[in-house]
Amino acid sequence: MNASGLTQADMQSGNMAKIFILTYILSFMLSMLLQAVVIHQFSFYSIIMDEPELKDPNSELSLMVASFMEKYGTNFRTFKHGALHGVLAGVFIVLPIFGINSLFERKSFKYVAIHVGYWMLTLGLMGGILCQYI
């Protein structure tokens, strides 16, 4: 609270239902993007997603995709791998954005470390779950 400049009264003034509902919606949006970062197979599909042949299950492309995914579809699909990419997203996406904003807002290093650390942990857990179970 001190690093953010908030008081106990500030913390108690929010509408908790609204805060948690919006947090859930925004977290869901974040997880949709994070899937593309932690699941490498999305890159393969993104290259061919507009090909008309992909809709025909008997086409040469669809058969090639099925063969490819049968052989490589589970590569790098572990919690550990997803957590690594989630933490890297925290370092290379959250830190620069949050750091720049914090510099202009004249926030302390402690403020940045607390928030970026939270997001690195959160994205690491989210990335691990997405990669392992989705």
N, C-alpha and C positions, 0 to 999 in steps of 0.2 A: 504494500500500500504506500509505503514511504517513497519508493522509487517511482511510482506512478503519480504521486501527489494526491492520493485519494484519502478521504477520511472515513471513519466508521459510518457516519451518516450517509456519505455518498454510496457506500456499499449496500446499505439497507434501502435505498430509495428506488431501486430498479424493480420493474415488473418481472419476477422470476419466470413466470409461465412464458411470457414473450421472449425472454432471453434464451430459455432452453429450447423452445420451438425453433427460433431462428438459428440457434447454434446447430441443431440437428439438420436443418435444411442446408445450411452452409457447409457443414461437414460432409453431407451427402454429395454436394457439388464438388467438393475437394476430392473426395474418393473417386469420383468419375474420372477426373483428370489424372489422379495418381495411378490408376490402373494402367494407363498408357506408358507411364514411367517405369513401373515395376514388372510388368508382364511383357517380355520381349516379343511374344507371338503377335501382339497388337501391331508391331511395326511391319511384320510380314503381311498381315491382312490389310494394313493401310495402303500398301503399294498397289494392291490388286482389287480394292473394294469397288471400283467403278467399272470393272470389266463385266460386260454382259454375260459372258460364258460362265461366270461364277454362280449364276442363278440356276444353271442347268446341271443337275447332279451327275449327268453322264458325260459332260464335256471333258475335253482333255485337261483344261485348267482345273476344274473341280476334282478330277481324279488325282492330278498332281498335288493339289492342296491337301487332299485327304491322305495321300501317301506321305507328304512332308510332315503333316501334323501327327500322323501315327508314329513317325520316326523321331521327330524333334519336339512334339507338342508339350512334353513335360520337362524339357530342359530348363534349368534355372527357375523352377517353380517351387521354391522352398520358402519357409518363413524367414530363414536367415538371409536369403538373397533379397527378398522383398524389403526386409528391415534395413538392409544396407542401402538400397536405393531410396527408401524413405528418408533415412538420415541424410543421405547425399542431397536429396531435394531440400531438406531443411538448411543445409549448409550453402548450397548454390542457388537457391531460389528465395527462401525466407530471409536468410541473413542479409543478402544485399538489399532487398526491398525494405526490410525492417530497419537495417542499419542506416540507409539513406534517410528514411523518414525520421529516425531518431536523431540523426545529426542536425537536421533542420529544426527539429523541435527542441534541441539542446537537452536531450535526455542523457542520463549517465550510462556508463558502460555496464553497470549492474542491471539497469533497466533492460538493456539490450540482451544481456546474457540470460536473464530470467526468461524473457519472452522467446528468444530464439531457442534456448534450451528446451523449453516446453514444446515448441513446434518440432524440434528434431526428435524428441521422444514420441510425440503424437504421430508424426508422419512415419517414424520407424515402426511403430506398432501397427498403424494402419496399412503401411506397405507390406509388412510381414503377413498380416491377415489376408489382404487382397491376393498376394502372390501365392500363398499356400492353399487358400480355400475357394477362390473365385475362378 
